């Protein structure tokens, strides 16, 4: 009985050792299997004839079509025909006719700027009359600084928004005296920093006072790119001034 039990335990131990050896062997065989690399393989790209040239040379994307105002060339030709005789009020009383051509250059440029400031929302006839009255009082930087607001308002009345223009003229004149020695700035960027001076006035001042074509303003009725100035209305959306400036001067 004891012998039989001892034999059973011996057989169980041999069976356990056999199973353990088989497990170790299985683990060793599994470890010996190489793992797949997670690194991606590079795939060579083959181009057909003519396709690789653009990629190698770094060809840029197609450019957007050049923007231009609709039918503006046809409008320009029609306006040229209507303006052939040069008989509009602006031809006799426009800004380029309001300053004293015999005055020193610095005074002349100041008068050009003031006439532009007065011309906003004002007919040419009214602007011209106001400028004539100012010139009769001696239209210089010093004379305007010495003039009181009430007198200046009486002289320029009835130009549009004359009360605001009195304020802007006095402020701008003081800046010109302190910062520019009585002259006006030579760039559009500096001109538009003056009180009461917008982009349209700045471009026209550059053309008339400094004889420099700097561009055209948005919704501008006087084309500063022409000589003499050409009247027309060019509806230019915001942000489109530069494309138009690049197109218009080339055909005038």
C-alpha positions in Angstrom: 0.0 0.0 0.0 2.8 2.4 1.0 4.8 1.3 -2.0 1.9 2.0 -4.3 1.5 5.5 -2.8 5.2 6.3 -3.1 5.2 5.2 -6.7 2.3 7.5 -7.4 4.0 10.5 -5.9 7.2 9.7 -7.9 5.2 9.6 -11.1 3.5 12.9 -10.3 6.9 14.6 -9.8 8.1 13.3 -13.1 5.0 14.6 -14.9 5.4 18.1 -13.3 9.1 18.2 -14.3 8.1 17.3 -17.9 5.4 20.0 -18.0 7.9 22.6 -16.7 10.5 21.7 -19.3 7.8 22.0 -22.0 6.8 25.5 -20.7 10.4 26.7 -20.7 10.9 25.4 -24.2 7.8 27.2 -25.4 9.0 30.5 -23.8 12.4 30.1 -25.4 10.9 29.4 -28.8 8.6 32.5 -28.5 11.5 34.7 -27.5 13.5 33.6 -30.5 10.9 34.9 -32.9 12.1 38.4 -34.1 9.7 41.3 -33.5 8.5 43.4 -36.4 10.0 46.8 -36.6 7.6 49.7 -36.0 9.8 52.0 -38.1 8.1 52.9 -41.4 9.9 52.2 -44.5 10.6 55.0 -46.9 8.7 54.7 -50.2 10.4 56.1 -53.3 8.2 58.3 -55.4 8.6 57.9 -59.1 7.5 60.8 -61.4 6.3 60.5 -65.0 8.2 62.4 -67.6 7.9 66.1 -67.0 6.2 65.9 -63.6 9.3 66.0 -61.5 10.6 69.2 -63.0 8.0 71.4 -61.2 8.6 69.6 -57.8 12.4 70.0 -58.0 12.3 73.6 -59.1 9.7 74.5 -56.4 7.1 75.9 -58.7 4.7 78.2 -56.8 0.9 77.9 -56.8 -1.0 79.6 -59.6 -1.4 83.3 -58.8 -4.9 84.8 -58.4 -6.3 86.8 -61.3 -5.4 90.5 -61.2 -8.4 92.5 -59.8 -9.7 95.5 -61.6 -12.9 97.6 -61.2 -15.5 96.4 -63.6 -15.6 98.3 -66.9 -13.3 101.0 -65.6 -11.4 101.4 -68.9 -14.6 102.0 -70.8 -15.7 104.6 -68.2 -12.4 106.3 -68.4 -12.7 106.7 -72.2 -16.2 108.1 -71.9 -15.1 110.6 -69.2 -12.1 111.7 -71.4 -14.6 112.5 -74.1 -16.8 114.5 -71.8 -13.8 116.3 -70.3 -12.2 117.2 -73.6 -13.1 120.9 -73.4 -12.0 121.3 -69.7 -14.9 123.6 -68.9 -16.0 122.3 -65.5 -15.8 124.5 -62.3 -12.8 122.5 -61.1 -10.8 123.6 -64.2 -11.2 127.3 -63.1 -11.6 127.0 -59.3 -10.2 123.6 -58.3 -7.6 123.1 -55.6 -4.7 123.5 -58.0 -6.1 127.0 -58.9 -6.6 128.2 -55.3 -3.0 128.8 -54.1 -0.8 131.8 -54.8 1.6 130.6 -57.5 3.9 133.5 -56.9 4.3 132.7 -53.2 7.5 131.0 -51.9 7.3 127.2 -52.3 6.8 126.5 -48.6 3.9 129.0 -48.4 2.4 127.6 -51.7 2.4 124.1 -50.3 0.7 125.2 -47.1 -2.0 126.9 -49.1 -2.5 123.8 -51.2 -3.0 121.7 -48.0 -5.5 124.3 -46.6 -7.5 124.4 -49.8 -7.8 120.6 -49.7 -9.0 120.7 -46.1 -11.6 123.3 -47.0 -12.7 121.4 -50.1 -14.1 118.4 -48.3 -18.0 118.3 -48.6 -17.8 121.7 -50.3 -18.4 122.9 -53.9 -15.4 124.2 -55.8 -16.9 127.7 -56.1 -17.3 128.0 -52.3 -13.8 126.7 -51.7 -12.2 129.1 -54.2 -14.0 132.1 -52.6 -12.9 131.1 -49.1 -9.3 130.7 -50.2 -9.4 134.1 -51.9 -10.6 135.7 -48.7 -7.9 133.9 -46.7 -5.2 135.0 -49.1 -6.3 138.6 -48.8 -5.5 138.3 -45.0 -2.1 136.9 -45.8 -2.4 133.1 -45.9 0.7 131.8 -44.1 1.4 129.5 -41.2 2.2 132.5 -38.9 -0.9 134.5 -40.0 -3.3 131.6 -39.2 -1.7 130.9 -35.8 -2.1 134.6 -34.9 -5.7 134.7 -36.1 -8.5 133.9 -33.5 -11.0 131.1 -34.2 -13.9 133.5 -34.6 -12.2 135.5 -37.4 -11.1 132.3 -39.2 -14.6 131.0 -39.0 -16.0 134.2 -40.5 -13.5 134.1 -43.4 -14.1 130.4 -44.4 -17.8 130.4 -43.9 -19.9 128.8 -45.6 -17.7 125.9 -46.4 -19.1 122.5 -45.3 -18.5 121.7 -41.6 -16.7 125.1 -41.2 -16.6 124.9 -37.4 -14.8 121.6 -37.4 -12.5 122.9 -40.1 -11.5 125.9 -38.0 -10.4 123.5 -35.3 -8.5 121.2 -37.7 -6.8 124.1 -39.5 -5.5 125.6 -36.3 -4.3 122.2 -34.9 -2.7 121.2 -38.2 -1.0 124.6 -38.6 0.5 124.4 -35.1 1.9 120.9 -35.9 3.4 122.1 -39.2 5.1 125.0 -37.3 6.5 122.9 -34.5 7.4 119.7 -36.4 8.0 120.6 -40.0 9.3 124.2 -39.8 6.2 125.6 -41.4 6.3 123.2 -44.4 4.0 120.3 -45.0 5.1 116.6 -44.8 6.6 114.9 -47.9 4.8 111.5 -47.5 1.2 110.3 -47.5 1.9 108.4 -44.2 2.8 111.7 -42.4 0.1 113.8 -44.1 -2.8 111.5 -42.9 -1.6 112.0 -39.3 -2.5 115.6 -39.5 -6.0 116.6 -38.0 -8.6 116.8 -40.7 -6.4 115.3 -43.5 -7.5 112.0 -45.1 -6.0 109.7 -47.7 -7.6 111.5 -50.6 -6.3 114.9 -49.5 -2.9 113.4 -48.9 -2.6 111.9 -52.4 -3.7 115.2 -54.0 -1.3 117.2 -51.8 1.5 114.9 -52.9 0.6 115.5 -56.5 -0.1 119.3 -56.5 2.3 120.4 -53.8 5.2 118.0 -54.2 4.7 117.0 -57.9 4.7 113.4 -56.9 2.1 110.8 -57.9 1.6 108.6 -54.8 -1.6 106.9 -55.8 -5.4 107.4 -55.7 -7.8 107.4 -52.8 -10.8 105.2 -52.4 -14.0 106.6 -54.0 -11.9 109.5 -55.3 -13.5 111.9 -57.8 -10.3 113.6 -58.9 -7.6 111.3 -60.4 -4.3 112.4 -59.0 -2.5 110.2 -61.5 -3.3 112.5 -64.5 -2.1 115.9 -65.5 -4.2 118.0 -65.4 -6.3 116.2 -62.9 -9.1 114.1 -64.5 -12.5 114.1 -62.9 -14.1 110.7 -62.5 -15.7 108.5 -59.9 -13.8 105.2 -59.3 -15.7 102.9 -56.8 -12.8 101.1 -55.1 -13.6 98.7 -52.3 -11.6 98.9 -49.1 -8.2 97.1 -49.4 -8.2 97.4 -53.2 -6.4 100.7 -53.6 -3.0 99.3 -54.5 -4.2 97.1 -57.4 -6.0 100.1 -58.9 -3.0 102.3 -58.3 -1.0 99.8 -60.3 -3.4 99.7 -63.2 -4.6 103.3 -63.6 -1.3 105.2 -64.0 -0.2 102.8 -66.7 -3.0 103.9 -69.1 -3.2 107.6 -68.4 
